[in-house]
Amino acid sequence: MLREDVAEPAGAHWLSPDERMLVDVHAAAICFPDLLQTRGQYQHSVEAPFVSGGEVAGVVLEAPAGSGFFAGDRVLGLARRGAMAERALVPPGYVLRLPESLSFAEGAAVYINYCTAWYALYRAGARPGETVFVTGAAGGVGTAVTQIAGEAFGVQVVALVSSDEKGRVVRGLGAHEVVRSDDPAWPSLVRDRAHVVLDMVGGDSFLDTVRALRVGGRLVVVGFAAGSIPTIKVNRLLLKNLTLVGISMDIMEEEHPGTVAMINTAVQGLLDDGTIRPLIGVRVPLSDGAEALRIMERREALGKIVVDVR
């Protein structure tokens, strides 16, 4: 990734081509899709050169009429790319208000993690008193799930992590129980216990996460951090009356308009009542933005990787 001056963004964001919303960027954040985009391996990839960075927090410079936003508003949102710059275009439908109680760095760490976390719990039909087993619990979405699960859905979290340090982190965020993925006995510790599984990892351990489900349990596929997409024999679903679903906000929005607005409303409420306190694992200056992607590739951060633009 090169560091150079580029022209101020023209026109509007490609997700909202008739609505120009320009943000003066104070902080940006990256997630796994940003890394995939640099390799041309993401569904929304474009040819290089481009400005990386998928999430943004800053101050509105321009907003379209009727959007509910005005110049001077503190906001956070999803840019998909272009966030690691002093100014960025964002689609108004993927923007939230940033409370004064949160910094711009914290704001940049909100949108993807917390919208995904809330939507995963919602799609799972998580109900008060249930147990949710979370794989990859110390990652960005995993920490968000662990933090909001109790307040927003009334459930208890059993977190799967790979180190003592990660275990301490997720306990601090509200996990009721922590299981180590490097313990050969972990599958037997969680088998038949979870009403819901949220799987961020995929890979070879996927079958063990399915086995963690109680009869009638639900599993939500969130991602494939292990790098490989698992398969399963569907007789396992039949024998235990299991439900497996995936989540993609954009695709559901196309089929069921209003999905994103519903998620935004829920997450804005959690922001406003103070439930959301993002875990930032690493902060780097804009001058070293490429290192943020390298940290992501090396999987060194707990929580979110944030780039300080101002």
C-alpha positions as a Markdown table, in Angstrom:
| # | Residue | x | y | z |
|---|---|---|---|---|
| 1 | Met | 0.0 | 0.0 | 0.0 |
| 2 | Leu | 1.4 | 3.4 | -1.1 |
| 3 | Arg | 1.2 | 6.6 | 0.9 |
| 4 | Glu | 0.5 | 9.6 | -1.4 |
| 5 | Asp | -1.8 | 12.6 | -1.9 |
| 6 | Val | -5.0 | 12.0 | -3.8 |
| 7 | Ala | -7.8 | 14.2 | -4.9 |
| 8 | Glu | -10.7 | 14.9 | -2.6 |
| 9 | Pro | -13.5 | 12.4 | -3.2 |
| 10 | Ala | -15.9 | 13.4 | -6.0 |
| 11 | Gly | -19.5 | 12.5 | -6.5 |
| 12 | Ala | -21.1 | 10.2 | -4.1 |
| 13 | His | -20.5 | 6.7 | -2.5 |
| 14 | Trp | -21.3 | 3.9 | -4.9 |
| 15 | Leu | -23.8 | 2.4 | -2.5 |
| 16 | Ser | -25.8 | 5.7 | -2.6 |
| 17 | Pro | -24.9 | 7.3 | -6.0 |
| 18 | Asp | -27.5 | 10.1 | -5.6 |
| 19 | Glu | -26.6 | 11.1 | -2.1 |
| 20 | Arg | -23.3 | 12.7 | -1.5 |
| 21 | Met | -22.2 | 12.5 | 2.1 |
| 22 | Leu | -18.6 | 13.7 | 2.8 |
| 23 | Val | -16.9 | 13.2 | 6.2 |
| 24 | Asp | -13.9 | 14.9 | 7.7 |
| 25 | Val | -12.1 | 11.8 | 8.9 |
| 26 | His | -10.7 | 11.7 | 12.4 |
| 27 | Ala | -10.2 | 7.9 | 12.8 |
| 28 | Ala | -10.5 | 4.9 | 10.5 |
| 29 | Ala | -10.7 | 1.2 | 11.3 |
| 30 | Ile | -10.0 | -2.0 | 9.4 |
| 31 | Cys | -11.4 | -5.5 | 9.4 |
| 32 | Phe | -10.7 | -8.7 | 7.6 |
| 33 | Pro | -12.5 | -7.7 | 4.3 |
| 34 | Asp | -10.1 | -4.8 | 4.0 |
| 35 | Leu | -7.2 | -7.2 | 4.0 |
| 36 | Leu | -9.0 | -9.4 | 1.4 |
| 37 | Gln | -9.5 | -6.3 | -0.8 |
| 38 | Thr | -5.8 | -5.6 | -0.9 |
| 39 | Arg | -5.5 | -9.1 | -2.4 |
| 40 | Gly | -8.4 | -8.8 | -4.8 |
| 41 | Gln | -10.2 | -11.6 | -2.9 |
| 42 | Tyr | -13.3 | -9.7 | -1.6 |
| 43 | Gln | -16.7 | -9.6 | -3.3 |
| 44 | His | -16.5 | -5.8 | -3.5 |
| 45 | Ser | -12.8 | -5.6 | -4.5 |
| 46 | Val | -11.6 | -3.1 | -7.1 |
| 47 | Glu | -8.4 | -2.9 | -9.0 |
| 48 | Ala | -5.5 | -1.1 | -7.3 |
| 49 | Pro | -4.7 | 1.7 | -6.6 |
| 50 | Phe | -7.4 | 2.6 | -4.1 |
| 51 | Val | -7.6 | 4.0 | -0.6 |
| 52 | Ser | -8.0 | 1.3 | 2.0 |
| 53 | Gly | -10.0 | 1.3 | 5.2 |
| 54 | Gly | -13.6 | 0.2 | 5.7 |
| 55 | Glu | -14.9 | 2.1 | 8.7 |
| 56 | Val | -14.8 | 5.8 | 9.6 |
| 57 | Ala | -15.5 | 8.2 | 12.4 |
| 58 | Gly | -15.4 | 12.0 | 12.0 |
| 59 | Val | -17.4 | 15.1 | 11.4 |
| 60 | Val | -19.9 | 15.6 | 8.6 |
| 61 | Leu | -18.8 | 18.2 | 5.9 |
| 62 | Glu | -21.7 | 17.6 | 3.4 |
| 63 | Ala | -24.9 | 15.6 | 3.8 |
| 64 | Pro | -27.8 | 15.2 | 1.5 |
| 65 | Ala | -31.2 | 16.7 | 2.2 |
| 66 | Gly | -33.5 | 14.4 | 4.1 |
| 67 | Ser | -30.7 | 12.2 | 5.4 |
| 68 | Gly | -31.2 | 13.5 | 9.0 |
| 69 | Phe | -27.5 | 14.5 | 9.1 |
| 70 | Phe | -26.0 | 18.0 | 8.9 |
| 71 | Ala | -22.6 | 19.6 | 8.6 |
| 72 | Gly | -20.9 | 19.5 | 12.0 |
| 73 | Asp | -22.5 | 16.2 | 13.2 |
| 74 | Arg | -20.2 | 13.7 | 14.8 |
| 75 | Val | -20.7 | 10.3 | 13.0 |
| 76 | Leu | -19.4 | 6.9 | 12.5 |
| 77 | Gly | -20.1 | 4.6 | 9.6 |
| 78 | Leu | -19.2 | 2.1 | 6.9 |
| 79 | Ala | -17.1 | 3.4 | 4.0 |
| 80 | Arg | -16.1 | -0.1 | 2.7 |
| 81 | Arg | -12.9 | 1.5 | 1.3 |
| 82 | Gly | -11.4 | 5.0 | 1.4 |
| 83 | Ala | -11.5 | 5.6 | 5.2 |
| 84 | Met | -7.7 | 5.9 | 5.6 |
| 85 | Ala | -7.7 | 9.4 | 4.3 |
| 86 | Glu | -8.5 | 12.9 | 5.5 |
| 87 | Arg | -11.9 | 12.9 | 3.8 |
| 88 | Ala | -14.1 | 10.0 | 2.8 |
| 89 | Leu | -17.5 | 9.4 | 1.2 |
| 90 | Val | -20.0 | 7.3 | 3.1 |
| 91 | Pro | -23.5 | 6.1 | 2.2 |
| 92 | Pro | -26.0 | 7.8 | 4.6 |
| 93 | Gly | -27.9 | 4.6 | 5.1 |
| 94 | Tyr | -24.8 | 3.1 | 6.8 |
| 95 | Val | -24.1 | 6.0 | 9.2 |
| 96 | Leu | -24.8 | 6.3 | 12.9 |
| 97 | Arg | -24.5 | 9.3 | 15.3 |
| 98 | Leu | -21.4 | 9.2 | 17.5 |
| 99 | Pro | -22.2 | 10.0 | 21.1 |
| 100 | Glu | -20.0 | 12.6 | 22.9 |
| 101 | Ser | -19.2 | 9.8 | 25.4 |
| 102 | Leu | -17.1 | 8.0 | 22.8 |
| 103 | Ser | -13.9 | 9.2 | 21.1 |
| 104 | Phe | -13.5 | 9.2 | 17.4 |
| 105 | Ala | -11.1 | 6.2 | 17.7 |
| 106 | Glu | -13.9 | 4.3 | 19.6 |
| 107 | Gly | -16.4 | 5.4 | 17.0 |
| 108 | Ala | -14.4 | 4.0 | 14.1 |
| 109 | Ala | -14.4 | 0.6 | 15.9 |
| 110 | Val | -18.2 | 0.3 | 16.1 |
| 111 | Tyr | -20.1 | -0.2 | 12.8 |
| 112 | Ile | -19.0 | -3.6 | 11.4 |
| 113 | Asn | -18.4 | -5.3 | 14.7 |
| 114 | Tyr | -21.5 | -4.3 | 16.6 |
| 115 | Cys | -23.9 | -4.3 | 13.7 |
| 116 | Thr | -22.7 | -7.8 | 12.8 |
| 117 | Ala | -22.9 | -8.9 | 16.5 |
| 118 | Trp | -26.4 | -7.6 | 17.0 |
| 119 | Tyr | -27.7 | -9.0 | 13.7 |
| 120 | Ala | -26.1 | -12.5 | 14.4 |
| 121 | Leu | -27.9 | -12.6 | 17.8 |
| 122 | Tyr | -31.1 | -11.4 | 16.2 |
| 123 | Arg | -30.9 | -14.0 | 13.4 |
| 124 | Ala | -30.3 | -16.7 | 15.9 |
| 125 | Gly | -33.4 | -15.7 | 17.8 |
| 126 | Ala | -31.4 | -15.5 | 21.0 |
| 127 | Arg | -33.8 | -15.4 | 24.0 |
| 128 | Pro | -33.3 | -14.4 | 27.7 |
| 129 | Gly | -31.8 | -17.1 | 29.8 |
| 130 | Glu | -30.2 | -19.0 | 26.8 |
| 131 | Thr | -26.6 | -19.9 | 26.5 |
| 132 | Val | -24.6 | -18.6 | 23.4 |
| 133 | Phe | -21.3 | -20.3 | 22.5 |
| 134 | Val | -19.0 | -17.9 | 20.7 |
| 135 | Thr | -16.0 | -19.0 | 18.7 |
| 136 | Gly | -13.2 | -16.6 | 18.0 |
| 137 | Ala | -14.5 | -14.7 | 20.9 |
| 138 | Ala | -11.5 | -12.4 | 21.3 |
| 139 | Gly | -11.7 | -11.0 | 17.8 |
| 140 | Gly | -13.6 | -7.9 | 16.7 |
| 141 | Val | -17.1 | -9.4 | 16.3 |
| 142 | Gly | -16.6 | -11.8 | 19.1 |
| 143 | Thr | -15.8 | -9.1 | 21.6 |
| 144 | Ala | -18.8 | -7.1 | 20.4 |
| 145 | Val | -21.1 | -10.1 | 20.9 |
| 146 | Thr | -19.7 | -10.8 | 24.3 |
| 147 | Gln | -20.2 | -7.2 | 25.4 |
| 148 | Ile | -23.8 | -6.7 | 24.2 |
| 149 | Ala | -25.2 | -10.2 | 24.5 |
| 150 | Gly | -26.4 | -9.8 | 28.1 |
| 151 | Glu | -27.7 | -6.3 | 27.9 |
| 152 | Ala | -29.4 | -6.5 | 24.5 |
| 153 | Phe | -30.6 | -10.1 | 24.5 |
| 154 | Gly | -30.4 | -11.4 | 28.1 |
| 155 | Val | -28.2 | -14.4 | 27.2 |
| 156 | Gln | -25.1 | -15.9 | 28.8 |
| 157 | Val | -21.9 | -16.2 | 26.8 |
| 158 | Val | -19.5 | -19.2 | 26.7 |
| 159 | Ala | -16.4 | -17.9 | 24.9 |
| 160 | Leu | -13.8 | -20.0 | 23.0 |
| 161 | Val | -10.4 | -18.4 | 23.0 |
| 162 | Ser | -6.8 | -19.4 | 22.3 |
| 163 | Ser | -4.8 | -17.9 | 25.2 |
| 164 | Asp | -5.0 | -16.8 | 28.8 |
| 165 | Glu | -4.7 | -13.2 | 27.8 |
| 166 | Lys | -7.7 | -13.5 | 25.5 |
| 167 | Gly | -9.6 | -15.2 | 28.2 |
| 168 | Arg | -9.0 | -12.3 | 30.6 |
| 169 | Val | -10.2 | -9.9 | 27.9 |
| 170 | Val | -13.5 | -11.7 | 27.2 |
| 171 | Arg | -14.2 | -12.2 | 30.9 |
| 172 | Gly | -13.8 | -8.5 | 31.4 |
| 173 | Leu | -16.4 | -7.9 | 28.6 |
| 174 | Gly | -18.9 | -10.1 | 30.3 |
| 175 | Ala | -18.3 | -13.8 | 29.3 |
| 176 | His | -19.8 | -16.1 | 31.9 |
| 177 | Glu | -17.4 | -18.9 | 31.0 |
| 178 | Val | -14.2 | -19.3 | 29.0 |
| 179 | Val | -13.0 | -22.4 | 27.1 |
| 180 | Arg | -9.5 | -22.7 | 25.6 |
| 181 | Ser | -9.3 | -23.9 | 22.0 |
| 182 | Asp | -5.9 | -25.4 | 22.6 |
| 183 | Asp | -7.4 | -27.7 | 25.3 |
| 184 | Pro | -8.0 | -31.1 | 23.5 |
| 185 | Ala | -11.0 | -31.6 | 25.8 |
| 186 | Trp | -12.8 | -28.4 | 24.9 |
| 187 | Pro | -15.4 | -30.1 | 22.6 |
| 188 | Ser | -16.5 | -32.3 | 25.4 |
| 189 | Leu | -16.8 | -29.3 | 27.8 |
| 190 | Val | -19.4 | -27.6 | 25.6 |
| 191 | Arg | -21.1 | -30.5 | 23.9 |
| 192 | Asp | -24.9 | -30.3 | 24.0 |
| 193 | Arg | -24.9 | -27.1 | 26.1 |
| 194 | Ala | -25.5 | -24.2 | 23.7 |
| 195 | His | -28.9 | -23.0 | 22.6 |
| 196 | Val | -27.0 | -20.8 | 20.1 |
| 197 | Val | -23.6 | -21.0 | 18.4 |
| 198 | Leu | -22.1 | -17.9 | 16.7 |
| 199 | Asp | -19.2 | -19.2 | 14.6 |
| 200 | Met | -16.5 | -16.7 | 13.4 |
| 201 | Val | -13.9 | -19.3 | 12.6 |
| 202 | Gly | -15.1 | -22.2 | 10.4 |
| 203 | Gly | -12.2 | -24.6 | 9.5 |
| 204 | Asp | -11.6 | -28.0 | 11.0 |
| 205 | Ser | -13.3 | -27.2 | 14.3 |
| 206 | Phe | -16.7 | -26.5 | 12.8 |
| 207 | Leu | -18.1 | -29.9 | 13.5 |
| 208 | Asp | -17.2 | -29.5 | 17.2 |
| 209 | Thr | -19.1 | -26.2 | 17.3 |
| 210 | Val | -22.2 | -28.0 | 15.8 |
| 211 | Arg | -21.9 | -30.7 | 18.5 |
| 212 | Ala | -22.0 | -27.9 | 21.1 |
| 213 | Leu | -25.7 | -27.3 | 20.2 |
| 214 | Arg | -28.5 | -28.6 | 22.3 |
| 215 | Val | -31.5 | -30.3 | 20.6 |
| 216 | Gly | -33.3 | -27.6 | 18.7 |
| 217 | Gly | -30.2 | -25.3 | 18.7 |
| 218 | Arg | -29.3 | -22.7 | 16.2 |
| 219 | Leu | -26.0 | -21.9 | 14.6 |
| 220 | Val | -25.1 | -18.7 | 12.8 |
| 221 | Val | -22.2 | -18.7 | 10.4 |
| 222 | Val | -20.5 | -15.3 | 10.7 |
| 223 | Gly | -17.1 | -15.8 | 9.1 |
| 224 | Phe | -14.2 | -18.1 | 8.3 |
| 225 | Ala | -11.2 | -16.7 | 10.2 |
| 226 | Ala | -9.5 | -20.1 | 10.0 |
| 227 | Gly | -9.3 | -19.6 | 6.2 |
| 228 | Ser | -11.2 | -22.7 | 5.1 |
| 229 | Ile | -14.9 | -23.1 | 4.5 |
| 230 | Pro | -16.2 | -26.2 | 6.3 |
| 231 | Thr | -18.8 | -28.8 | 5.2 |
| 232 | Ile | -21.2 | -30.9 | 7.2 |
| 233 | Lys | -23.4 | -33.9 | 6.8 |
| 234 | Val | -26.9 | -32.7 | 7.1 |
| 235 | Asn | -28.2 | -35.8 | 9.0 |
| 236 | Arg | -26.7 | -34.1 | 12.0 |
| 237 | Leu | -29.3 | -31.3 | 11.6 |
| 238 | Leu | -32.1 | -33.8 | 11.3 |
| 239 | Leu | -31.2 | -35.9 | 14.3 |
| 240 | Lys | -31.0 | -32.9 | 16.7 |
| 241 | Asn | -33.5 | -30.6 | 15.0 |
| 242 | Leu | -30.8 | -28.0 | 14.4 |
| 243 | Thr | -31.0 | -24.8 | 12.4 |
| 244 | Leu | -28.0 | -23.3 | 10.5 |
| 245 | Val | -28.2 | -19.8 | 9.1 |
| 246 | Gly | -25.7 | -17.3 | 7.6 |
| 247 | Ile | -25.8 | -13.5 | 7.8 |
| 248 | Ser | -25.1 | -10.9 | 5.2 |
| 249 | Met | -26.7 | -7.5 | 5.9 |
| 250 | Asp | -26.3 | -6.3 | 2.3 |
| 251 | Ile | -27.9 | -9.3 | 0.6 |
| 252 | Met | -30.8 | -9.3 | 3.1 |
| 253 | Glu | -31.3 | -5.6 | 2.5 |
| 254 | Glu | -31.7 | -6.3 | -1.2 |
| 255 | Glu | -34.4 | -8.9 | -0.5 |
| 256 | His | -35.9 | -7.3 | 2.5 |
| 257 | Pro | -35.5 | -3.5 | 2.4 |
| 258 | Gly | -35.3 | -2.0 | 5.9 |
| 259 | Thr | -33.0 | -4.7 | 7.3 |
| 260 | Val | -30.1 | -2.2 | 7.6 |
| 261 | Ala | -32.3 | 0.5 | 9.1 |
| 262 | Met | -33.5 | -2.0 | 11.7 |
| 263 | Ile | -30.0 | -2.9 | 12.6 |
| 264 | Asn | -28.9 | 0.7 | 12.7 |
| 265 | Thr | -31.7 | 1.6 | 15.1 |
| 266 | Ala | -30.8 | -1.2 | 17.5 |
| 267 | Val | -27.1 | -0.4 | 17.5 |
| 268 | Gln | -27.8 | 3.4 | 17.8 |
| 269 | Gly | -29.8 | 2.6 | 20.9 |
| 270 | Leu | -26.9 | 0.6 | 22.4 |
| 271 | Leu | -24.6 | 3.5 | 21.6 |
| 272 | Asp | -26.9 | 6.0 | 23.2 |
| 273 | Asp | -27.4 | 4.0 | 26.4 |
| 274 | Gly | -23.7 | 3.4 | 26.9 |
| 275 | Thr | -23.8 | -0.4 | 26.4 |
| 276 | Ile | -21.2 | -0.2 | 23.6 |
| 277 | Arg | -17.6 | 0.4 | 24.7 |
| 278 | Pro | -15.4 | -0.8 | 21.8 |
| 279 | Leu | -12.2 | -2.7 | 22.6 |
| 280 | Ile | -9.3 | -1.2 | 20.6 |
| 281 | Gly | -6.3 | -3.5 | 20.4 |
| 282 | Val | -4.0 | -1.4 | 18.3 |
| 283 | Arg | -3.8 | 2.2 | 17.2 |
| 284 | Val | -1.4 | 3.4 | 14.5 |
| 285 | Pro | -1.0 | 6.8 | 12.8 |
| 286 | Leu | -2.2 | 7.4 | 9.2 |
| 287 | Ser | 1.5 | 7.7 | 8.2 |
| 288 | Asp | 1.8 | 4.0 | 9.0 |
| 289 | Gly | -1.6 | 2.8 | 7.8 |
| 290 | Ala | -0.1 | -0.1 | 5.9 |
| 291 | Glu | 1.1 | -1.5 | 9.3 |
| 292 | Ala | -2.5 | -1.8 | 10.4 |
| 293 | Leu | -3.2 | -4.3 | 7.6 |
| 294 | Arg | 0.0 | -6.2 | 8.4 |
| 295 | Ile | -1.1 | -6.5 | 12.0 |
| 296 | Met | -4.4 | -7.8 | 10.8 |
| 297 | Glu | -2.6 | -10.3 | 8.6 |
| 298 | Arg | -0.5 | -11.5 | 11.5 |
| 299 | Arg | -3.5 | -11.7 | 13.8 |
| 300 | Glu | -1.7 | -9.9 | 16.5 |
| 301 | Ala | -4.5 | -7.6 | 17.8 |
| 302 | Leu | -7.3 | -8.2 | 20.4 |
| 303 | Gly | -10.3 | -6.2 | 19.4 |
| 304 | Lys | -10.2 | -3.5 | 16.7 |
| 305 | Ile | -7.3 | -2.0 | 14.8 |
| 306 | Val | -7.7 | 1.7 | 14.5 |
| 307 | Val | -5.8 | 4.2 | 12.3 |
| 308 | Asp | -5.6 | 7.8 | 13.8 |
| 309 | Val | -6.1 | 10.2 | 10.9 |
| 310 | Arg | -6.2 | 13.4 | 13.0 |
